[in-house]
């Protein structure tokens, strides 16, 4: 299969490397890392075994041309480039799979290339990019994918089989939006509080940034302090309640499941923490703003999430 990876940071490089190792014609669309990856390839450092591959490197989508599958690993803050980047990669039978965090990304893909080409996806994986073309994989890796506008089709299962055969644990979801809400049960507290916690406990309780900003909080920090763990759980239960108000049956036990699996990660920094520390734009809309709007429209009460959104907006202005 001819595959294009758009967004070759930690996530795109990791899954792209696995697909490349499996023998697929894998093209990386690169900007700042182009010279390094073209010269040295991509290295994945993992407890499951290190990987080194040499994907085909390109600076523009036109250099790649139409592919069978586009895999998007970009931050949601970069979705405005879709109308320019995606059409040159799409032929009559091309599919575009977004693995981005949060809500609204499939809508952006569909506007750029059409709903019938769009697959939604998400992944549960611990990754960090430590240098151009060098990714550290510390845990997990499962991908969940589904159709943008309906139940799974044979083509969805074909893409999932392609991932599975490349060594990527993959599941097909009959409702990809429900799957996004299931992941938001993790993303909202650990991405959100990891950053907001740098402003202090009082700021998180009030939703107001009044003092200095300290160090961000890792997953270990959040689960190692009963005060923070209580807020983690509160946000999880609000997210589950919002999902239910929208018609997605997520059990209360999902909170315990996510907390228990997170303890095994150690002192992991969620992606939003790394963006904040680097002074990069935060994925506030897809991870926090859009979920809050949908929850409120459905009549769900989310006071913790509302305060968190307000505080993150204030902190994002300082990033």
N, C-alpha and C positions, 0 to 999 in steps of 0.2 A: 504494500500500500504506500502511496505517496502521501506524506504527512507534512504539514507545516505547523511549527510551534511559534505562536505569537505571544510574546511575553516570556522571555528566557531568563527570568530570575530564578529563585529557588524552586518554585513549583514547576514552572514550565521546563526548566532544565532537567529536573529529576525525572519526570514522566517522559520527556522527550528522549533522555538517555536510555531509559528502559526500552522504549519503542525502537530506538536506533540499534540497540544491542540485539534485538530480536530479528533484525534484518530488514526493517522497513526503510524506505528511502525518506529519511527524516531531514527536513530543512529547518534551520533555526533562523528566524528573522531577528537580527541583532542591531543594536545601535552602539552604545559605549563599549560593549564587550566584544565587538566584532573581531578586532585584531587578535585579542588574546585567545578567543575560542577557535578562530581559524588556524592559529599557530599551534596551540596546545591541546585542543579538543576540550571535552567536558569530563570532569572527574567527580564521581559521587563517592563520598566516604561514608560507609554504613556498617553497622554491626552485622548486617546480613551479608556483607561482602562488598568490597570496593568495586567500582565500575569505571572504566575509561573508554570513551567512544569519541569518534570524530564525525559529527554531523556535517551536513552540507550547510555552509554559512551564506547568508544573503543580507544585504543592507536594505533592499526594497522588496515589496511583494511582487512587483513585476519581474524581478529576477527569478522568483520561484515559479510563478505561473499557477494555473489551476491545479488543485490537489484533490485527492479523495476525501481527506479529513483535515480540518483546521482545529487545532487544540489551543484554546486561549488561556494563558496563565497570567495575564495582565492584572494589575490592580484595577479595581472598579473606577478609580479616579481617572483612568485613561480611556474610558469608554467613548469619549468624543472622537477618537481616531478611527473607530470602526468603519464609518462610511468611506474613508480613504484607503484603509488597509485591507479590509476583507473582500470587496468585490474582485480585485485582480486575482485572488486565490481561489475563486469559485467558478467551477464549470457547471454544466447542467445537472450533474449528479453529486456535487460536493455537499458535504455536511460540515457544520461548524459546531463544535462542542466547547462550551465555556465551563471552566472549572473555578470560576471566581466566587468570592465570598459574598453572602448576603442576597438581597432581593433586587430584582429589576434588571439584572444583567442579560437574561434571555430576551427581555423586551428590547434592549438596545441592539442585540445581535439581529433579532428578527426585523427591526426597522432598517438595518443596513443591508441584509441579504435575503430577507424573506422568511416567513415563519416556517415554511416547509423544509428549509435547510437547517433549522435551528434545533440543537440538542442542548438540554440543560445538564449541569453536573456539579458535583462538589466532591471534596476529598477530605479525609481525616488523616493527617500526616504531620509529623514534626520535622521541619526543614529549616536550615539557615544557609544563606549564601555567604561564604566567608572570603571569597575572592572571585574575580572574573572567571567563570567557567568551573568553579569549585563549590560544591554543595555538600553540606553535612546533613545526613539523614539519621535521626536519632530514634524514631519510633513510628509505628503505624504506616499507612500508605493506601488504605482502601479508597476506591473511587465509586461513587454512586452516580448513575446517569439515567436520563429519561427524555422522552419527547417534550418539546416545548408546549404543545397545544393538545395533548391527549395521551392515551395509554401507549405502552410500548409497542413497537412494530418490529418486524424482522430485521430492519436495518439497525435499530438500536441494539439488538442482541448481537448483530454482527460486529459492531464497534466494541461492545463489551467483551466479546470473545477475543477480539484482537488484543485488547488490553490484558485479558487473562493469560493469553498465550505468551505475552511479553513479560509475565511474572508479576503483573499488577493485580491485586485482589480487586474484583469489580462486581458490582451488583447493579441490576436494572430496577429502577423505581417506576411503579405504575403512576405515581403522582410526584413529579419532581419538586413542586412547590411545597408539599408536605415534607419532603426530604430536606429542603432548605430550612424549614422551621425547626426540624429536629436538630440540625446542626447549629441553628441560632441559639438553642438551649446552651450550647457550649460557647459559641462565639461572643454572644452579648456580654456575659459576665467576665470571661477571661481576657478578651481583647479590650473590653470597655474599662473594667476595673483595673486592669494592668496599667493603663495610662492614667485613668482618673485617680488611682491611688497615690500617684506621685504628688497630687495636690493635698493629700492628707485625708484622714477619716472624716473630719468635720465638713470639709468641702464636698465629699461624696454624700454625706447625710443631708446637706442643705442644697446641693446643686449649684453652689456659688464659689467662684474662685476668688479668695480673699488674700491668701498668703503666697509664700514662695513655693516653687515647684521642685520637688526632690527627685529621688530615683524612682523609676517605674517598678512595678511589682510583678515578679514572676509567678507562675502557677504555684510554686512551692511557698512563696510569700503569702499568697492569698489563702491557701489551704492550711497553712501553718499557724494562722492566727484566728481564733474563734470569732472575733468581730468581723473580719473580712469574709470568713467562710459563711457566716450568716447572711451577709449581703449577696454573696455568690448564689446561695440557695434561694434567696428572695427573688433575685433577677431571673433565675431559672424557672421558678414557679410562675412568675408573671409572664414569661415567654410561653410556657406551656398553656397558661390560661388564654393568652392571645391566640395561640394556634387553635385551641378548641373553639373559641368564639368565631373563628374563620372556618370552622368545619373540619379541622384536622385533629383526629383523635390521637393525641400523644399522652401516654400515661404519666402519672406522677413519678413512677419509678425511673423515668428517664433522667431525672435530676441525680439520683443516687448513682446510676450507671455512669453518667458523665463525670461526676466527682471522683468516683473510684478509679476510673481509667486515667484520670488526670494525675492522681497521686503517683502513678507509675512513671510519669514523664519527668519527675524531678523538677529542677528549677528552669522550666521552659519559658522562653519569651515568645508570646503570641506575636503575629505579624504586625499588628497595630503598634505594639510597643517599639518594635524595631524602626518602623516608619517615624514614630514620634521622636525617638532618640536621634535619628538622622536628619530631622527637620524636614521630612517629606510630607506631602499631603496625606491626610488620614481618610480612610474609607468610611466616613461618617454617614453618608447617605444610605449606602447599600446595607451596612451592618446595623445601623441604629435608627436613622431618620425614617426610612421607608417602613421598617417593621413597626415603629411607634405609630406612624400615620395609619397603617392598616389595622393595628390593634385598636386605636381610638375609633376608627370608622366602624369597626365591628362591635363597639361598645365595651371593650375590655378595659379594665382599670390597671394602669401600669405606672404608679407613682415613682417607683424606683427607677424605671427606665426613663421616665420623663426628666427626672433630675439628672440622671447620667448623661442624657443627650445634651442638656443645657450646659453641663460642666465640660463635656468633651468639645463642644463648639467653642467655648471660651478658651480652652487649652489649645485647640487646633489653630486658633488665631495667633498663638505664640510660637507654634511649631516652625 
